[in-house]
Amino acid sequence: MAQITIAGRPNTGKSTLFNALTGTRDALVHDRPGVTRDTIRGGLATRPDCIVCDTAGLEREKHGIAADSTSMAIEAIAASDAVLFVVDGRAGLLPEDMDWARTVRRTTRAPVLLLVNKSESGRRLGDVHEFYKLGFGEPVLISAEHKNGFDAIYEFIEKNVPVKTNITEPERRTHIAVLGQPNVGKSTLVNRVLGENRQIVKDEPGVTRDTVKIPVKFYGRDILLMDTAGLRRKSNVRDDVETLSALKSLDAIEKADAVILVVDATRDIENQALGIAARVYDAGKILCVALNKWDLVDPSERDEKLLKLKHHFTNSFHQCHHRHWCSKYVQTNL
């Protein structure tokens, strides 16, 4: 399938544009810069043969999450058939825009459309002509929030991205959501299934913010994996971005056919994990509990650990008449 990548520095409205082009709310939108971290993909609403990629804001950090996010964004740009380079019309041309325009030109030979976002009010715009300095030709004024100026985007795509025929998508993929508390290894599990470092993994909670949907063929079956943000107790959530992330994670339960609840095997089962399991049960979904970090559990304690887990779930879900416990230990090397 053809790939169209949305790129630019942080807080220019890339995620809002992604949602508008895909006709979804898959990308988390917030006024704070740097909210998007993983690369999110979705089908272009007007072209079933095109995938739109929402990337993290391009930054110059050399280490940490921002550096990993930027690296993934550059990889998406390199793999693109077309690039939508987004700048902020209210802020005007910034040095970071110039830096990243040069990076895009070095990274890909794909056609680039320059979009001046947040242009719904001409009175609040700076000098639009200064954006010619980016070297991408005539800037196109748009408002991603109000879907203004999108005709030029669709014309650019039709002109530069040939229609790919013989696209055979499965009628219905099995939707599997990966849920759990922060820092239990959800993204590591997803990367392991994919066989590649598709999701950012750090030894700290709260790295994943969006629910990232990834189509994959696993043992001959077409699956849509949904990597979600970690869920904490409401009383521990102080940040509105984390609140939005949690709502997307809970929404993934409704969209899933089955849920893998990842639990940290080195800790006792917590009420929060049981609460997530209760939501899955109430939604009528299949629940699989994955004990991650099993290699860190002393072999002499494994039988007792598994018995405790069974006890917790048996007491919490006595209404479940069909429970199957697998006591076989599987080495995953996550």
Short mmCIF file of the C-alpha atoms (twelve columns), coordinates in Angstrom:
data_MODEL
# 
_entry.id   MODEL 
# 
loop_
_atom_site.group_PDB 
_atom_site.id 
_atom_site.type_symbol 
_atom_site.label_atom_id 
_atom_site.label_alt_id 
_atom_site.label_comp_id 
_atom_site.label_asym_id 
_atom_site.label_seq_id 
_atom_site.Cartn_x 
_atom_site.Cartn_y 
_atom_site.Cartn_z 
_atom_site.pdbx_PDB_model_num 
ATOM 1   C CA . MET A 1   0.000   0.000   0.000  1 
ATOM 2   C CA . ALA A 2   1.094   3.586   -0.605 1 
ATOM 3   C CA . GLN A 3   2.320   5.503   2.441  1 
ATOM 4   C CA . ILE A 4   1.689   9.197   3.081  1 
ATOM 5   C CA . THR A 5   3.611   10.583  6.062  1 
ATOM 6   C CA . ILE A 6   2.701   13.685  8.038  1 
ATOM 7   C CA . ALA A 7   5.858   15.355  9.365  1 
ATOM 8   C CA . GLY A 8   6.988   18.559  11.037 1 
ATOM 9   C CA . ARG A 9   8.155   19.974  14.339 1 
ATOM 10  C CA . PRO A 10  6.043   19.481  17.505 1 
ATOM 11  C CA . ASN A 11  2.638   21.113  17.995 1 
ATOM 12  C CA . THR A 12  1.889   22.083  14.400 1 
ATOM 13  C CA . GLY A 13  -1.359  20.071  14.281 1 
ATOM 14  C CA . LYS A 14  -0.143  16.840  12.681 1 
ATOM 15  C CA . SER A 15  -2.359  14.565  14.774 1 
ATOM 16  C CA . THR A 16  -5.435  16.701  14.102 1 
ATOM 17  C CA . LEU A 17  -4.678  16.437  10.387 1 
ATOM 18  C CA . PHE A 18  -4.227  12.665  10.688 1 
ATOM 19  C CA . ASN A 19  -7.621  12.259  12.334 1 
ATOM 20  C CA . ALA A 20  -9.262  14.406  9.667  1 
ATOM 21  C CA . LEU A 21  -7.681  12.483  6.768  1 
ATOM 22  C CA . THR A 22  -8.455  9.047   8.214  1 
ATOM 23  C CA . GLY A 23  -11.909 9.951   9.507  1 
ATOM 24  C CA . THR A 24  -11.005 8.618   12.959 1 
ATOM 25  C CA . ARG A 25  -9.997  9.815   16.408 1 
ATOM 26  C CA . ASP A 26  -7.119  7.383   16.659 1 
ATOM 27  C CA . ALA A 27  -4.443  10.023  17.260 1 
ATOM 28  C CA . LEU A 28  -4.344  11.721  20.643 1 
ATOM 29  C CA . VAL A 29  -4.754  15.484  20.211 1 
ATOM 30  C CA . HIS A 30  -3.605  17.999  22.809 1 
ATOM 31  C CA . ASP A 31  -2.240  21.555  22.825 1 
ATOM 32  C CA . ARG A 32  0.888   20.372  24.611 1 
ATOM 33  C CA . PRO A 33  3.832   19.741  22.265 1 
ATOM 34  C CA . GLY A 34  5.363   16.274  22.145 1 
ATOM 35  C CA . VAL A 35  2.215   14.275  22.936 1 
ATOM 36  C CA . THR A 36  2.633   11.906  19.969 1 
ATOM 37  C CA . ARG A 37  5.482   9.442   20.445 1 
ATOM 38  C CA . ASP A 38  4.887   6.300   18.407 1 
ATOM 39  C CA . THR A 39  4.159   6.384   14.687 1 
ATOM 40  C CA . ILE A 40  0.425   5.839   14.168 1 
ATOM 41  C CA . ARG A 41  -0.991  4.461   10.924 1 
ATOM 42  C CA . GLY A 42  -4.486  4.595   9.489  1 
ATOM 43  C CA . GLY A 43  -6.228  4.252   6.152  1 
ATOM 44  C CA . LEU A 44  -6.872  7.366   4.089  1 
ATOM 45  C CA . ALA A 45  -10.653 7.828   4.134  1 
ATOM 46  C CA . THR A 46  -10.814 8.619   0.400  1 
ATOM 47  C CA . ARG A 47  -8.308  6.001   -0.821 1 
ATOM 48  C CA . PRO A 48  -8.341  2.391   0.437  1 
ATOM 49  C CA . ASP A 49  -4.910  1.827   -1.111 1 
ATOM 50  C CA . CYS A 50  -3.216  4.550   0.969  1 
ATOM 51  C CA . ILE A 51  -1.952  4.540   4.542  1 
ATOM 52  C CA . VAL A 52  -1.478  7.800   6.443  1 
ATOM 53  C CA . CYS A 53  1.281   7.957   9.084  1 
ATOM 54  C CA . ASP A 54  1.136   10.400  11.974 1 
ATOM 55  C CA . THR A 55  4.639   10.935  13.334 1 
ATOM 56  C CA . ALA A 56  6.060   12.485  16.462 1 
ATOM 57  C CA . GLY A 57  7.262   16.061  16.288 1 
ATOM 58  C CA . LEU A 58  10.818  16.205  14.984 1 
ATOM 59  C CA . GLU A 59  13.267  17.213  17.710 1 
ATOM 60  C CA . ARG A 60  17.046  17.456  18.098 1 
ATOM 61  C CA . GLU A 61  17.348  15.472  21.328 1 
ATOM 62  C CA . LYS A 62  20.162  12.910  21.210 1 
ATOM 63  C CA . HIS A 63  18.862  10.647  23.966 1 
ATOM 64  C CA . GLY A 64  15.612  9.535   25.560 1 
ATOM 65  C CA . ILE A 65  12.055  9.199   24.297 1 
ATOM 66  C CA . ALA A 66  12.193  12.306  22.068 1 
ATOM 67  C CA . ALA A 67  15.236  10.916  20.250 1 
ATOM 68  C CA . ASP A 68  13.554  7.528   19.714 1 
ATOM 69  C CA . SER A 69  10.353  9.198   18.499 1 
ATOM 70  C CA . THR A 70  12.287  11.347  16.031 1 
ATOM 71  C CA . SER A 71  14.192  8.322   14.756 1 
ATOM 72  C CA . MET A 72  10.911  6.494   14.084 1 
ATOM 73  C CA . ALA A 73  9.509   9.565   12.350 1 
ATOM 74  C CA . ILE A 74  12.536  9.781   10.044 1 
ATOM 75  C CA . GLU A 75  12.153  6.071   9.223  1 
ATOM 76  C CA . ALA A 76  8.523   6.703   8.256  1 
ATOM 77  C CA . ILE A 77  9.558   9.653   6.061  1 
ATOM 78  C CA . ALA A 78  12.182  7.519   4.317  1 
ATOM 79  C CA . ALA A 79  9.556   4.861   3.515  1 
ATOM 80  C CA . SER A 80  7.008   7.360   2.168  1 
ATOM 81  C CA . ASP A 81  5.477   7.720   -1.267 1 
ATOM 82  C CA . ALA A 82  4.505   11.303  -0.357 1 
ATOM 83  C CA . VAL A 83  5.081   13.661  2.572  1 
ATOM 84  C CA . LEU A 84  2.807   16.306  4.076  1 
ATOM 85  C CA . PHE A 85  5.127   18.805  5.796  1 
ATOM 86  C CA . VAL A 86  3.127   20.771  8.364  1 
ATOM 87  C CA . VAL A 87  4.057   24.188  9.769  1 
ATOM 88  C CA . ASP A 88  2.211   26.534  12.125 1 
ATOM 89  C CA . GLY A 89  0.823   29.587  10.328 1 
ATOM 90  C CA . ARG A 90  0.270   31.478  13.572 1 
ATOM 91  C CA . ALA A 91  3.817   30.992  14.828 1 
ATOM 92  C CA . GLY A 92  5.373   31.784  11.459 1 
ATOM 93  C CA . LEU A 93  8.564   30.312  10.070 1 
ATOM 94  C CA . LEU A 94  10.885  29.062  12.822 1 
ATOM 95  C CA . PRO A 95  14.513  27.881  12.624 1 
ATOM 96  C CA . GLU A 96  13.330  24.370  13.549 1 
ATOM 97  C CA . ASP A 97  11.140  24.325  10.430 1 
ATOM 98  C CA . MET A 98  14.175  25.141  8.283  1 
ATOM 99  C CA . ASP A 99  16.273  22.439  9.977  1 
ATOM 100 C CA . TRP A 100 13.661  19.753  9.491  1 
ATOM 101 C CA . ALA A 101 12.902  20.767  5.919  1 
ATOM 102 C CA . ARG A 102 16.565  20.039  5.149  1 
ATOM 103 C CA . THR A 103 16.296  16.694  6.941  1 
ATOM 104 C CA . VAL A 104 13.226  15.734  4.919  1 
ATOM 105 C CA . ARG A 105 14.993  16.591  1.652  1 
ATOM 106 C CA . ARG A 106 17.999  14.471  2.657  1 
ATOM 107 C CA . THR A 107 15.803  11.575  3.805  1 
ATOM 108 C CA . THR A 108 13.431  11.114  0.870  1 
ATOM 109 C CA . ARG A 109 12.947  11.907  -2.774 1 
ATOM 110 C CA . ALA A 110 9.193   11.576  -2.439 1 
ATOM 111 C CA . PRO A 111 7.075   14.616  -3.373 1 
ATOM 112 C CA . VAL A 112 6.417   16.995  -0.475 1 
ATOM 113 C CA . LEU A 113 3.369   19.210  0.037  1 
ATOM 114 C CA . LEU A 114 3.892   22.184  2.357  1 
ATOM 115 C CA . LEU A 115 0.865   22.789  4.577  1 
ATOM 116 C CA . VAL A 116 0.477   25.983  6.608  1 
ATOM 117 C CA . ASN A 117 -1.891  24.848  9.354  1 
ATOM 118 C CA . LYS A 118 -4.034  26.935  11.716 1 
ATOM 119 C CA . SER A 119 -4.878  29.283  8.861  1 
ATOM 120 C CA . GLU A 120 -8.595  29.610  9.571  1 
ATOM 121 C CA . SER A 121 -8.128  33.278  10.489 1 
ATOM 122 C CA . GLY A 122 -6.051  35.356  8.105  1 
ATOM 123 C CA . ARG A 123 -5.702  38.092  10.694 1 
ATOM 124 C CA . ARG A 124 -3.664  35.798  12.946 1 
ATOM 125 C CA . LEU A 125 -1.314  34.628  10.209 1 
ATOM 126 C CA . GLY A 126 2.215   35.844  9.815  1 
ATOM 127 C CA . ASP A 127 3.919   36.423  6.469  1 
ATOM 128 C CA . VAL A 128 2.924   33.325  4.494  1 
ATOM 129 C CA . HIS A 129 5.459   34.087  1.784  1 
ATOM 130 C CA . GLU A 130 8.355   33.413  4.152  1 
ATOM 131 C CA . PHE A 131 7.488   29.688  4.024  1 
ATOM 132 C CA . TYR A 132 8.835   29.610  0.453  1 
ATOM 133 C CA . LYS A 133 12.260  29.534  2.117  1 
ATOM 134 C CA . LEU A 134 11.612  25.906  3.068  1 
ATOM 135 C CA . GLY A 135 12.096  24.924  -0.559 1 
ATOM 136 C CA . PHE A 136 8.866   22.959  -0.976 1 
ATOM 137 C CA . GLY A 137 7.196   25.342  -3.381 1 
ATOM 138 C CA . GLU A 138 3.918   27.149  -2.838 1 
ATOM 139 C CA . PRO A 139 2.543   26.801  0.688  1 
ATOM 140 C CA . VAL A 140 -1.037  25.572  1.014  1 
ATOM 141 C CA . LEU A 141 -3.175  27.223  3.684  1 
ATOM 142 C CA . ILE A 142 -5.264  24.749  5.673  1 
ATOM 143 C CA . SER A 143 -7.093  24.347  8.949  1 
ATOM 144 C CA . ALA A 144 -6.864  20.727  10.090 1 
ATOM 145 C CA . GLU A 145 -9.349  21.417  12.882 1 
ATOM 146 C CA . HIS A 146 -12.009 22.810  10.521 1 
ATOM 147 C CA . LYS A 147 -10.983 20.717  7.469  1 
ATOM 148 C CA . ASN A 148 -10.377 23.789  5.343  1 
ATOM 149 C CA . GLY A 149 -8.097  23.564  2.312  1 
ATOM 150 C CA . PHE A 150 -8.257  19.776  2.030  1 
ATOM 151 C CA . ASP A 151 -9.043  19.836  -1.698 1 
ATOM 152 C CA . ALA A 152 -5.414  20.757  -2.361 1 
ATOM 153 C CA . ILE A 153 -4.256  17.791  -0.255 1 
ATOM 154 C CA . TYR A 154 -6.437  15.332  -2.141 1 
ATOM 155 C CA . GLU A 155 -5.332  16.779  -5.492 1 
ATOM 156 C CA . PHE A 156 -1.688  16.416  -4.454 1 
ATOM 157 C CA . ILE A 157 -2.244  12.788  -3.478 1 
ATOM 158 C CA . GLU A 158 -4.100  11.937  -6.689 1 
ATOM 159 C CA . LYS A 159 -1.334  13.538  -8.757 1 
ATOM 160 C CA . ASN A 160 1.658   12.057  -6.962 1 
ATOM 161 C CA . VAL A 161 0.475   8.731   -5.529 1 
ATOM 162 C CA . PRO A 162 -0.636  6.319   -8.263 1 
ATOM 163 C CA . VAL A 163 -3.569  4.093   -7.408 1 
ATOM 164 C CA . LYS A 164 -2.332  0.662   -6.386 1 
ATOM 165 C CA . THR A 165 -4.509  -2.123  -7.754 1 
ATOM 166 C CA . ASN A 166 -4.957  -5.656  -6.443 1 
ATOM 167 C CA . ILE A 167 -5.045  -4.499  -2.837 1 
ATOM 168 C CA . THR A 168 -6.506  -7.430  -0.957 1 
ATOM 169 C CA . GLU A 169 -7.323  -6.597  2.631  1 
ATOM 170 C CA . PRO A 170 -8.911  -9.247  4.850  1 
ATOM 171 C CA . GLU A 171 -12.597 -8.659  5.394  1 
ATOM 172 C CA . ARG A 172 -12.268 -8.869  9.149  1 
ATOM 173 C CA . ARG A 173 -9.094  -9.066  11.192 1 
ATOM 174 C CA . THR A 174 -9.085  -10.481 14.685 1 
ATOM 175 C CA . HIS A 175 -8.686  -7.484  17.004 1 
ATOM 176 C CA . ILE A 176 -6.424  -8.121  20.001 1 
ATOM 177 C CA . ALA A 177 -5.827  -5.386  22.582 1 
ATOM 178 C CA . VAL A 178 -2.799  -5.484  24.870 1 
ATOM 179 C CA . LEU A 179 -3.649  -3.857  28.215 1 
ATOM 180 C CA . GLY A 180 -2.134  -3.513  31.638 1 
ATOM 181 C CA . GLN A 181 -0.690  -1.159  34.179 1 
ATOM 182 C CA . PRO A 182 2.207   1.138   33.260 1 
ATOM 183 C CA . ASN A 183 5.626   -0.410  32.717 1 
ATOM 184 C CA . VAL A 184 4.564   -4.063  32.715 1 
ATOM 185 C CA . GLY A 185 5.971   -4.709  29.223 1 
ATOM 186 C CA . LYS A 186 3.025   -4.243  26.851 1 
ATOM 187 C CA . SER A 187 5.038   -2.606  24.060 1 
ATOM 188 C CA . THR A 188 7.851   -5.133  24.517 1 
ATOM 189 C CA . LEU A 189 5.329   -7.929  24.009 1 
ATOM 190 C CA . VAL A 190 4.001   -6.242  20.858 1 
ATOM 191 C CA . ASN A 191 7.523   -5.822  19.468 1 
ATOM 192 C CA . ARG A 192 8.211   -9.475  20.196 1 
ATOM 193 C CA . VAL A 193 5.130   -10.591 18.280 1 
ATOM 194 C CA . LEU A 194 6.030   -8.316  15.357 1 
ATOM 195 C CA . GLY A 195 9.678   -9.358  15.339 1 
ATOM 196 C CA . GLU A 196 10.800  -5.722  15.129 1 
ATOM 197 C CA . ASN A 197 11.158  -2.627  17.289 1 
ATOM 198 C CA . ARG A 198 7.897   -1.079  16.147 1 
ATOM 199 C CA . GLN A 199 6.990   0.506   19.495 1 
ATOM 200 C CA . ILE A 200 9.125   2.684   21.735 1 
ATOM 201 C CA . VAL A 201 10.255  0.773   24.820 1 
ATOM 202 C CA . LYS A 202 11.777  2.435   27.879 1 
ATOM 203 C CA . ASP A 203 12.232  1.302   31.464 1 
ATOM 204 C CA . GLU A 204 9.843   3.952   32.726 1 
ATOM 205 C CA . PRO A 205 6.033   4.198   32.944 1 
ATOM 206 C CA . GLY A 206 3.861   6.244   30.613 1 
ATOM 207 C CA . VAL A 207 5.909   5.932   27.418 1 
ATOM 208 C CA . THR A 208 2.978   4.811   25.250 1 
ATOM 209 C CA . ARG A 209 0.221   7.415   25.005 1 
ATOM 210 C CA . ASP A 210 -1.836  6.581   21.925 1 
ATOM 211 C CA . THR A 211 -3.563  3.298   21.226 1 
ATOM 212 C CA . VAL A 212 -1.453  2.122   18.304 1 
ATOM 213 C CA . LYS A 213 -3.156  -0.261  15.871 1 
ATOM 214 C CA . ILE A 214 -0.788  -2.559  13.979 1 
ATOM 215 C CA . PRO A 215 -1.971  -5.068  11.358 1 
ATOM 216 C CA . VAL A 216 0.090   -8.257  11.381 1 
ATOM 217 C CA . LYS A 217 -0.089  -11.812 10.085 1 
ATOM 218 C CA . PHE A 218 0.690   -14.120 13.000 1 
ATOM 219 C CA . TYR A 219 0.873   -17.881 12.439 1 
ATOM 220 C CA . GLY A 220 -1.125  -17.453 9.229  1 
ATOM 221 C CA . ARG A 221 -3.895  -15.368 10.813 1 
ATOM 222 C CA . ASP A 222 -4.642  -11.725 10.078 1 
ATOM 223 C CA . ILE A 223 -4.581  -9.830  13.359 1 
ATOM 224 C CA . LEU A 224 -4.901  -6.204  14.367 1 
ATOM 225 C CA . LEU A 225 -2.770  -5.673  17.467 1 
ATOM 226 C CA . MET A 226 -3.657  -2.696  19.653 1 
ATOM 227 C CA . ASP A 227 -0.872  -1.508  21.934 1 
ATOM 228 C CA . THR A 228 -2.385  0.712   24.620 1 
ATOM 229 C CA . ALA A 229 -1.285  3.183   27.265 1 
ATOM 230 C CA . GLY A 230 -0.848  1.909   30.815 1 
ATOM 231 C CA . LEU A 231 -3.835  2.185   33.137 1 
ATOM 232 C CA . ARG A 232 -3.498  3.489   36.699 1 
ATOM 233 C CA . ARG A 233 -5.970  4.216   39.444 1 
ATOM 234 C CA . LYS A 234 -8.014  7.345   38.788 1 
ATOM 235 C CA . SER A 235 -6.794  8.801   42.068 1 
ATOM 236 C CA . ASN A 236 -3.203  8.587   40.814 1 
ATOM 237 C CA . VAL A 237 -3.899  10.347  37.514 1 
ATOM 238 C CA . ARG A 238 -3.089  14.030  37.694 1 
ATOM 239 C CA . ASP A 239 -2.387  14.778  34.046 1 
ATOM 240 C CA . ASP A 240 -5.076  15.397  31.419 1 
ATOM 241 C CA . VAL A 241 -2.960  13.756  28.698 1 
ATOM 242 C CA . GLU A 242 -2.835  10.563  30.779 1 
ATOM 243 C CA . THR A 243 -6.606  10.809  31.256 1 
ATOM 244 C CA . LEU A 244 -7.135  10.940  27.493 1 
ATOM 245 C CA . SER A 245 -4.706  8.049   27.005 1 
ATOM 246 C CA . ALA A 246 -6.584  5.968   29.570 1 
ATOM 247 C CA . LEU A 247 -9.912  6.626   27.850 1 
ATOM 248 C CA . LYS A 248 -8.429  5.384   24.567 1 
ATOM 249 C CA . SER A 249 -7.138  2.269   26.309 1 
ATOM 250 C CA . LEU A 250 -10.567 1.498   27.748 1 
ATOM 251 C CA . ASP A 251 -12.148 2.115   24.342 1 
ATOM 252 C CA . ALA A 252 -9.809  -0.528  22.909 1 
ATOM 253 C CA . ILE A 253 -11.588 -3.128  25.061 1 
ATOM 254 C CA . GLU A 254 -14.862 -2.433  23.266 1 
ATOM 255 C CA . LYS A 255 -13.193 -2.734  19.856 1 
ATOM 256 C CA . ALA A 256 -11.285 -5.920  20.682 1 
ATOM 257 C CA . ASP A 257 -12.263 -9.532  20.139 1 
ATOM 258 C CA . ALA A 258 -9.769  -10.606 22.785 1 
ATOM 259 C CA . VAL A 259 -7.644  -8.841  25.374 1 
ATOM 260 C CA . ILE A 260 -4.183  -9.781  26.595 1 
ATOM 261 C CA . LEU A 261 -3.807  -8.451  30.129 1 
ATOM 262 C CA . VAL A 262 -0.086  -8.131  30.823 1 
ATOM 263 C CA . VAL A 263 0.850   -8.545  34.490 1 
ATOM 264 C CA . ASP A 264 4.262   -8.048  36.094 1 
ATOM 265 C CA . ALA A 265 5.133   -11.483 37.487 1 
ATOM 266 C CA . THR A 266 7.653   -10.005 39.919 1 
ATOM 267 C CA . ARG A 267 4.873   -8.220  41.834 1 
ATOM 268 C CA . ASP A 268 1.697   -9.422  43.507 1 
ATOM 269 C CA . ILE A 269 -1.483  -9.043  41.481 1 
ATOM 270 C CA . GLU A 270 -2.956  -5.595  42.148 1 
ATOM 271 C CA . ASN A 271 -6.566  -4.469  42.345 1 
ATOM 272 C CA . GLN A 272 -5.979  -2.264  39.294 1 
ATOM 273 C CA . ALA A 273 -5.162  -5.327  37.178 1 
ATOM 274 C CA . LEU A 274 -8.246  -7.093  38.517 1 
ATOM 275 C CA . GLY A 275 -10.289 -4.001  37.675 1 
ATOM 276 C CA . ILE A 276 -9.072  -4.125  34.074 1 
ATOM 277 C CA . ALA A 277 -9.986  -7.813  33.927 1 
ATOM 278 C CA . ALA A 278 -13.451 -6.976  35.257 1 
ATOM 279 C CA . ARG A 279 -13.975 -4.460  32.454 1 
ATOM 280 C CA . VAL A 280 -12.959 -7.073  29.903 1 
ATOM 281 C CA . TYR A 281 -15.363 -9.605  31.427 1 
ATOM 282 C CA . ASP A 282 -18.224 -7.079  31.549 1 
ATOM 283 C CA . ALA A 283 -17.623 -6.282  27.873 1 
ATOM 284 C CA . GLY A 284 -17.968 -9.975  27.026 1 
ATOM 285 C CA . LYS A 285 -14.463 -10.272 25.584 1 
ATOM 286 C CA . ILE A 286 -11.974 -13.131 25.715 1 
ATOM 287 C CA . LEU A 287 -9.339  -12.537 28.406 1 
ATOM 288 C CA . CYS A 288 -5.796  -13.882 28.370 1 
ATOM 289 C CA . VAL A 289 -3.523  -13.081 31.328 1 
ATOM 290 C CA . ALA A 290 0.164   -12.866 30.382 1 
ATOM 291 C CA . LEU A 291 2.669   -13.109 33.213 1 
ATOM 292 C CA . ASN A 292 5.575   -11.032 31.944 1 
ATOM 293 C CA . LYS A 293 9.087   -10.909 33.441 1 
ATOM 294 C CA . TRP A 294 8.641   -14.571 34.356 1 
ATOM 295 C CA . ASP A 295 12.376  -15.137 33.933 1 
ATOM 296 C CA . LEU A 296 12.949  -12.830 36.916 1 
ATOM 297 C CA . VAL A 297 10.851  -15.019 39.222 1 
ATOM 298 C CA . ASP A 298 12.821  -17.563 41.226 1 
ATOM 299 C CA . PRO A 299 11.980  -21.067 39.900 1 
ATOM 300 C CA . SER A 300 11.229  -22.216 43.435 1 
ATOM 301 C CA . GLU A 301 8.517   -19.537 43.742 1 
ATOM 302 C CA . ARG A 302 6.778   -20.026 40.406 1 
ATOM 303 C CA . ASP A 303 4.217   -22.625 41.506 1 
ATOM 304 C CA . GLU A 304 3.201   -20.468 44.472 1 
ATOM 305 C CA . LYS A 305 3.027   -17.369 42.261 1 
ATOM 306 C CA . LEU A 306 0.714   -19.105 39.818 1 
ATOM 307 C CA . LEU A 307 -1.487  -20.426 42.620 1 
ATOM 308 C CA . LYS A 308 -1.852  -16.911 44.042 1 
ATOM 309 C CA . LEU A 309 -2.860  -15.609 40.642 1 
ATOM 310 C CA . LYS A 310 -5.484  -18.340 40.264 1 
ATOM 311 C CA . HIS A 311 -6.774  -17.584 43.744 1 
ATOM 312 C CA . HIS A 312 -7.164  -13.876 43.042 1 
ATOM 313 C CA . PHE A 313 -9.007  -14.424 39.782 1 
ATOM 314 C CA . THR A 314 -11.160 -17.234 41.130 1 
ATOM 315 C CA . ASN A 315 -12.338 -15.082 44.022 1 
ATOM 316 C CA . SER A 316 -12.827 -11.992 41.883 1 
ATOM 317 C CA . PHE A 317 -14.592 -13.768 39.010 1 
ATOM 318 C CA . HIS A 318 -16.477 -16.612 40.620 1 
ATOM 319 C CA . GLN A 319 -19.301 -15.894 38.148 1 
ATOM 320 C CA . CYS A 320 -17.114 -17.138 35.284 1 
ATOM 321 C CA . HIS A 321 -18.140 -20.736 34.699 1 
ATOM 322 C CA . HIS A 322 -15.642 -21.465 31.931 1 
ATOM 323 C CA . ARG A 323 -12.111 -20.856 33.150 1 
ATOM 324 C CA . HIS A 324 -9.061  -22.579 31.802 1 
ATOM 325 C CA . TRP A 325 -5.702  -22.261 33.496 1 
ATOM 326 C CA . CYS A 326 -2.554  -23.248 31.661 1 
ATOM 327 C CA . SER A 327 0.258   -24.050 34.051 1 
ATOM 328 C CA . LYS A 328 2.819   -24.640 31.326 1 
ATOM 329 C CA . TYR A 329 5.649   -22.131 31.575 1 
ATOM 330 C CA . VAL A 330 6.575   -20.545 28.273 1 
ATOM 331 C CA . GLN A 331 9.970   -18.848 27.884 1 
ATOM 332 C CA . THR A 332 9.335   -15.656 25.926 1 
ATOM 333 C CA . ASN A 333 12.640  -13.805 26.397 1 
ATOM 334 C CA . LEU A 334 10.818  -10.473 26.305 1 
# 
